[in-house]
Amino acid sequence: MASGCPTRYPLVNMFVEPGQIYLHCGHVDFRKSINGLLVIIEHELTLSPFTDAMFIFCNRNQDKLKIVYWDKTGFAMWYKVLQKDRFKWPKLADMQHIQLSEQQLQWLLSGMDIIGHQPLHYDALGL
């Protein structure tokens, strides 16, 4: 170590390369930790948590999210709290979950809307 400088470590890659990214459409009680979220993944989403997928959950106020994934040695959870704003969480009452792309995940974490505008269907102009 030269001149008393601290040793520099490379940044740790917090995520594995996800095969799929699933967003739970409803809100979750954030007192749940990994085991409680795994129950939701298996029983509500009817998906296996042991795949190379990430599962994203949001609290009722939409200012916190948790991402759970299997990293081949155990489950890991990433937790983010927004200090001021809210996540743009999709409101899809008829779906348990949606599948996201990596770009959509980045948009979500950056505060952008991942769904966009819903298409409008008209039969006449109404003028």
C-alpha positions as CSV (number, residue, x, y, z in Angstrom):
1,M,0.0,0.0,0.0
2,A,1.6,3.2,-1.1
3,S,1.7,6.4,0.9
4,G,-1.1,5.5,3.3
5,C,-3.8,5.3,0.6
6,P,-6.6,2.9,1.3
7,T,-6.8,-0.2,-0.9
8,R,-9.3,0.2,-3.6
9,Y,-11.7,-2.6,-4.3
10,P,-13.6,-3.1,-7.5
11,L,-17.3,-2.4,-7.4
12,V,-19.4,-5.4,-6.5
13,N,-21.9,-6.4,-9.1
14,M,-25.1,-6.5,-7.0
15,F,-27.2,-8.5,-9.5
16,V,-26.7,-11.7,-11.4
17,E,-27.6,-11.4,-15.1
18,P,-31.4,-12.0,-14.8
19,G,-33.0,-14.3,-17.3
20,Q,-36.4,-12.7,-16.5
21,I,-37.5,-9.7,-14.5
22,Y,-41.0,-10.0,-12.9
23,L,-42.8,-7.1,-11.3
24,H,-45.5,-7.9,-8.8
25,C,-48.4,-5.6,-9.7
26,G,-50.0,-5.3,-6.3
27,H,-48.6,-3.7,-3.2
28,V,-46.9,-5.8,-0.5
29,D,-46.7,-5.4,3.3
30,F,-43.0,-4.4,3.7
31,R,-42.7,-6.1,7.0
32,K,-42.2,-9.2,4.9
33,S,-38.6,-10.2,4.4
34,I,-37.2,-12.7,2.0
35,N,-39.2,-15.7,3.2
36,G,-42.5,-13.8,3.1
37,L,-41.8,-12.6,-0.4
38,L,-40.8,-16.1,-1.5
39,V,-44.3,-17.3,-0.5
40,I,-45.8,-14.6,-2.7
41,I,-43.6,-15.7,-5.6
42,E,-44.6,-19.3,-5.3
43,H,-48.3,-19.1,-4.3
44,E,-49.6,-15.8,-5.9
45,L,-47.4,-15.5,-8.9
46,T,-47.1,-19.3,-9.3
47,L,-43.4,-18.9,-10.3
48,S,-40.3,-20.7,-9.0
49,P,-38.0,-18.4,-7.1
50,F,-35.0,-20.7,-7.8
51,T,-34.7,-19.6,-11.5
52,D,-32.4,-16.9,-12.7
53,A,-35.2,-14.3,-12.3
54,M,-35.6,-11.1,-10.3
55,F,-38.8,-10.4,-8.5
56,I,-39.7,-6.8,-7.8
57,F,-42.1,-5.7,-5.0
58,C,-43.4,-2.2,-3.9
59,N,-45.0,-1.0,-0.7
60,R,-48.4,0.8,-0.5
61,N,-46.9,4.3,-0.5
62,Q,-44.8,3.4,-3.6
63,D,-41.7,4.9,-2.1
64,K,-39.9,1.6,-1.3
65,L,-39.1,-1.4,-3.4
66,K,-37.5,-4.8,-2.8
67,I,-35.9,-7.0,-5.4
68,V,-35.4,-10.6,-4.6
69,Y,-33.3,-13.1,-6.6
70,W,-31.6,-16.5,-6.3
71,D,-27.8,-16.1,-6.8
72,K,-27.0,-19.9,-6.9
73,T,-25.9,-19.9,-3.3
74,G,-28.9,-18.3,-1.6
75,F,-31.5,-15.7,-1.9
76,A,-30.5,-12.0,-2.0
77,M,-32.6,-8.9,-1.5
78,W,-32.0,-5.4,-2.7
79,Y,-34.0,-2.6,-1.0
80,K,-34.4,1.0,-2.2
81,V,-36.1,3.8,-0.4
82,L,-37.0,7.1,-2.2
83,Q,-36.5,10.1,0.1
84,K,-38.9,12.4,-1.8
85,D,-40.8,10.9,-4.8
86,R,-42.7,7.8,-5.6
87,F,-42.1,4.9,-8.0
88,K,-44.3,5.0,-11.1
89,W,-45.9,1.6,-10.3
90,P,-48.2,0.1,-12.9
91,K,-51.8,-0.2,-12.0
92,L,-52.9,-3.4,-13.6
93,A,-55.7,-4.8,-11.5
94,D,-56.3,-7.7,-13.8
95,M,-52.7,-9.1,-13.6
96,Q,-50.6,-10.6,-10.8
97,H,-47.3,-9.7,-12.4
98,I,-45.8,-8.4,-15.6
99,Q,-42.4,-9.3,-17.2
100,L,-40.0,-6.4,-17.6
101,S,-37.0,-5.8,-19.8
102,E,-33.7,-4.7,-18.3
103,Q,-34.3,-1.3,-19.8
104,Q,-37.8,-1.1,-18.1
105,L,-36.1,-2.0,-14.8
106,Q,-33.7,0.9,-15.3
107,W,-36.6,3.2,-16.1
108,L,-38.4,2.2,-13.0
109,L,-35.4,2.8,-10.8
110,S,-34.9,6.1,-12.5
111,G,-38.4,7.2,-11.7
112,M,-39.9,6.9,-15.2
113,D,-43.1,5.2,-16.2
114,I,-42.5,1.7,-17.5
115,I,-45.9,1.1,-19.1
116,G,-46.4,4.4,-21.0
117,H,-49.8,5.5,-22.2
118,Q,-52.6,3.1,-22.7
119,P,-54.0,3.0,-26.3
120,L,-57.2,4.8,-26.9
121,H,-60.0,3.2,-29.0
122,Y,-62.6,5.4,-30.7
123,D,-65.3,4.6,-33.2
124,A,-66.0,8.2,-34.2
125,L,-64.5,11.6,-33.8
126,G,-67.4,13.0,-31.9
127,L,-67.0,16.5,-33.3
